Amino acid sequence: MKIVAFGGGHGLSASLRALRQLPGLDVTAVVTVADDGGSSGRLRAERGVLPPGDLRQALAALAGDEHAARLFQYRFAGADPLAGHPVGNLVLCGLMELHPDPVVALDEAAALLRVAGRVLPMSRVPLEIDADVLDGDGQLRLVRGQHEVAISTGHVEAVRISPAAPPACAEAIEAVHHADWLIFGPGSWYTSVIPHLLVPQLAAAILTSPARRLVTLNLAAEKETASLTVPDHVHALTRYLPGLRADVVLADGKAVGDPEPVHRAAESLGARLVLAPVAVEDGGPRHDPTALAVALSHILGAGG
């Protein structure tokens, strides 16, 4: 069964860690390339490479070599020029300088980590994310950059990518066309999930793919989505990709509250709502990969 999972950061990592626990899956991660904060932002600005952080996390999540994955995730401490950089970001930066094609670099990194599956960028060029944010005083302001959008405390009225029509990764398009399932979320909605819907070629492939579609909802609102209800998260998908249909919306029953509005939102996508305990046991707003794997096994195994 061929699975394509879209996202970035910790949300996509949790989904990939769940999927790798299920036998018989061929998993491709399609990762956002708009990060401009922290180590990724520094390497992007100083070396001109794709921001490696989200790509690194996806590779580590699918890695078959746990020791190499742990090294990949190790972040240098201190206050010198290495401070704040994960080892994997530096390795990916080196590989992307060795190979003009970042997909070749990612495939080589995947071989080093014995990755079960493939990690691809949604575009071979780094992107910017801009948002129109409505502040509490009623003023609309432009927020530039993924990091600034992610920490914004106002209501995001609209989000855009720049360039507006970047070239989609051809290998990602091919994976979408041949997939059995497309999985969106969990993850930062405006900065990790929705950007995939804003790349025209990728959006067209998503709409025309014969694959079934699963939307995995977050367990709690983040700063960028603090003003959105759980149903609003579902409606935001079709706002940015009109015509998008889904088969299943997966949520944790404790996170959604009253399930009826979420059920109606799922129906607006043509999907059924599945409620399952997928959060970590300590009550934190994080998906537990093993619990998520159990829920996914029922959904994917039942064919939606």
CORHUTA-V798914 format. One record per residue. N is the residue number from 1. PHI is phi in whole degrees, -180 to 180 (none if undefined). BURIAL is + if it has 16 or more other ideal C-beta (glycine too) atoms within 10 Angstrom, else -. D_FIRST is the distance of its C-alpha to the first C-alpha in Angstrom with 1 decimal. Layout:
BEGIN
N:PHI:BURIAL:D_FIRST
N:PHI:BURIAL:D_FIRST
END
This chain:
BEGIN
1:none:-:0.0
2:-99:+:3.8
3:-119:+:6.5
4:-118:+:10.1
5:-112:+:12.8
6:-106:+:16.4
7:155:+:19.6
8:-175:+:22.0
9:66:+:24.1
10:-68:+:23.9
11:-64:+:21.7
12:-63:+:18.8
13:-58:+:19.5
14:-62:+:19.3
15:-63:+:15.9
16:-68:+:14.6
17:-64:+:16.5
18:-71:+:14.9
19:-63:+:11.3
20:-69:+:12.3
21:-81:-:13.7
22:-98:+:10.5
23:-74:-:9.4
24:78:-:6.4
25:-107:+:5.0
26:-109:-:6.0
27:-103:+:8.4
28:-120:+:11.1
29:-98:+:14.2
30:-110:+:16.6
31:-116:+:20.0
32:-65:+:23.3
33:-133:+:26.3
34:-118:+:29.3
35:-61:+:30.4
36:-132:+:34.2
37:-113:+:35.2
38:57:+:35.9
39:-60:+:35.0
40:-60:+:32.5
41:-64:+:35.3
42:-66:+:37.8
43:-68:+:35.8
44:-62:+:34.8
45:-73:-:38.5
46:-86:-:40.1
47:-116:-:37.7
48:74:-:36.1
49:-95:+:32.5
50:-60:+:29.4
51:-60:+:29.7
52:-87:+:27.8
53:-60:+:27.6
54:-67:+:24.4
55:-65:+:22.7
56:-61:+:24.2
57:-65:+:22.9
58:-66:+:19.3
59:-62:+:19.8
60:-63:+:21.5
61:-66:+:18.9
62:-100:+:16.3
63:-67:+:19.0
64:-90:-:19.1
65:-102:-:22.9
66:-66:-:24.4
67:-68:-:27.9
68:-66:+:27.0
69:-65:+:25.1
70:-64:-:28.2
71:-65:-:30.4
72:-58:+:28.2
73:-88:+:28.7
74:-66:-:32.5
75:-109:-:34.7
76:-67:-:38.3
77:-95:-:41.0
78:102:-:44.6
79:-132:-:46.2
80:-90:-:46.0
81:-60:-:43.9
82:-81:-:41.0
83:-57:-:41.0
84:90:-:38.0
85:-89:+:35.7
86:-72:+:32.7
87:-55:+:32.5
88:-62:+:29.0
89:-63:+:30.4
90:-70:+:33.1
91:-63:+:30.8
92:-64:+:28.6
93:-60:+:31.8
94:-63:-:33.1
95:-65:+:30.0
96:-74:+:30.1
97:-82:-:33.7
98:-71:-:33.1
99:-116:-:30.5
100:-59:-:31.3
101:-94:-:27.7
102:-63:+:26.0
103:-67:+:22.5
104:-63:-:24.0
105:-62:+:25.5
106:-67:+:22.3
107:-64:+:20.6
108:-69:+:23.7
109:-62:+:23.7
110:-62:+:20.1
111:-67:-:21.3
112:-61:+:24.3
113:-93:+:22.3
114:54:-:19.7
115:-70:+:17.0
116:-92:+:13.5
117:128:+:11.8
118:-143:+:14.0
119:-118:+:16.7
120:-129:+:18.2
121:-81:+:21.2
122:-72:+:21.2
123:-147:+:24.4
124:-82:+:26.2
125:-115:-:29.3
126:-68:+:30.3
127:-115:+:30.7
128:-113:-:33.2
129:-118:+:32.8
130:-119:+:35.8
131:-142:+:36.5
132:-93:-:39.4
133:-118:+:40.3
134:-92:-:42.8
135:-78:-:45.0
136:-62:-:46.8
137:-89:-:50.0
138:85:-:48.4
139:-89:-:48.3
140:-95:-:45.3
141:-130:-:44.6
142:-88:-:42.2
143:-113:+:40.1
144:-113:-:38.8
145:100:+:36.0
146:-59:+:32.9
147:-62:+:34.8
148:-67:+:37.6
149:-65:+:35.4
150:-64:+:33.5
151:-99:-:36.8
152:-65:+:38.5
153:-104:-:40.1
154:-87:+:40.8
155:-89:+:38.9
156:-75:+:36.5
157:-80:-:37.5
158:-159:-:35.3
159:-129:+:33.1
160:-138:-:32.8
161:-113:+:31.5
162:-136:-:33.8
163:-64:-:33.6
164:-70:-:32.6
165:-132:-:30.6
166:-72:+:29.2
167:-68:-:27.2
168:-75:+:23.5
169:-65:+:21.6
170:-62:-:20.5
171:-67:+:17.5
172:-68:+:16.3
173:-59:+:17.1
174:-62:-:15.1
175:-62:+:11.9
176:-63:+:12.6
177:-67:-:13.2
178:-104:-:10.0
179:-77:+:7.8
180:-92:+:6.1
181:-138:+:8.0
182:-111:+:11.2
183:-120:+:13.0
184:-114:+:16.8
185:81:+:19.0
186:-75:+:20.6
187:149:+:23.2
188:-61:+:26.4
189:-64:+:26.2
190:-82:+:28.6
191:-112:+:28.0
192:-126:+:24.4
193:-97:+:22.4
194:-64:+:24.6
195:-52:+:25.4
196:-62:+:22.0
197:-78:+:23.2
198:-98:+:26.5
199:-87:+:25.4
200:-53:-:26.0
201:-66:+:23.6
202:-71:+:20.7
203:-61:+:21.8
204:-63:-:22.0
205:-65:+:18.5
206:-63:+:17.3
207:-68:-:19.5
208:-97:-:18.5
209:-64:+:14.7
210:-77:-:13.2
211:-68:+:10.6
212:-77:+:11.5
213:-130:+:13.4
214:-123:+:14.3
215:-112:+:17.6
216:-104:+:18.6
217:-83:+:22.4
218:-73:+:24.7
219:-92:+:27.0
220:-158:-:30.2
221:-71:+:31.6
222:-106:+:32.3
223:-55:-:35.4
224:-69:+:33.9
225:-122:+:32.7
226:-60:-:35.6
227:-92:-:36.9
228:-99:+:33.6
229:-79:-:32.9
230:-60:+:29.5
231:-60:+:29.4
232:-59:-:30.6
233:-60:+:27.5
234:-67:+:25.5
235:-65:-:28.2
236:-62:+:28.2
237:-63:+:24.8
238:-78:+:26.2
239:-64:-:29.4
240:-92:+:27.9
241:-138:+:25.4
242:-56:-:27.1
243:94:-:24.9
244:-65:+:21.8
245:-120:-:20.2
246:-138:+:17.7
247:-105:+:16.3
248:-141:+:16.8
249:-115:+:19.3
250:-104:+:19.2
251:-146:+:22.6
252:-88:+:24.7
253:-58:-:27.5
254:-72:-:30.2
255:-87:+:29.4
256:-90:+:29.6
257:70:-:32.9
258:-67:-:33.6
259:-76:-:30.2
260:-61:-:31.7
261:-61:-:31.8
262:-71:+:28.2
263:-60:+:27.3
264:-67:-:29.2
265:-64:+:27.6
266:-62:+:24.1
267:-61:-:25.4
268:-65:-:26.7
269:-92:+:23.2
270:82:-:22.3
271:-109:+:20.4
272:-100:-:21.0
273:-91:+:22.1
274:-116:+:20.7
275:-103:+:23.1
276:-150:+:22.3
277:-76:-:24.2
278:-119:+:22.2
279:-88:+:25.3
280:-64:-:27.0
281:-70:-:29.6
282:-78:-:32.5
283:86:-:32.2
284:-70:-:31.4
285:-82:-:29.3
286:-131:+:26.4
287:-76:+:22.9
288:-88:+:22.6
289:-57:+:19.3
290:-71:-:19.3
291:-64:+:20.3
292:-65:+:17.7
293:-62:+:15.0
294:-63:-:16.5
295:-64:+:16.4
296:-66:+:12.8
297:-63:+:11.8
298:-69:-:13.9
299:-69:+:12.7
300:-71:+:8.9
301:-70:-:9.7
302:-83:-:12.4
303:72:-:10.5
304:83:-:13.2
END
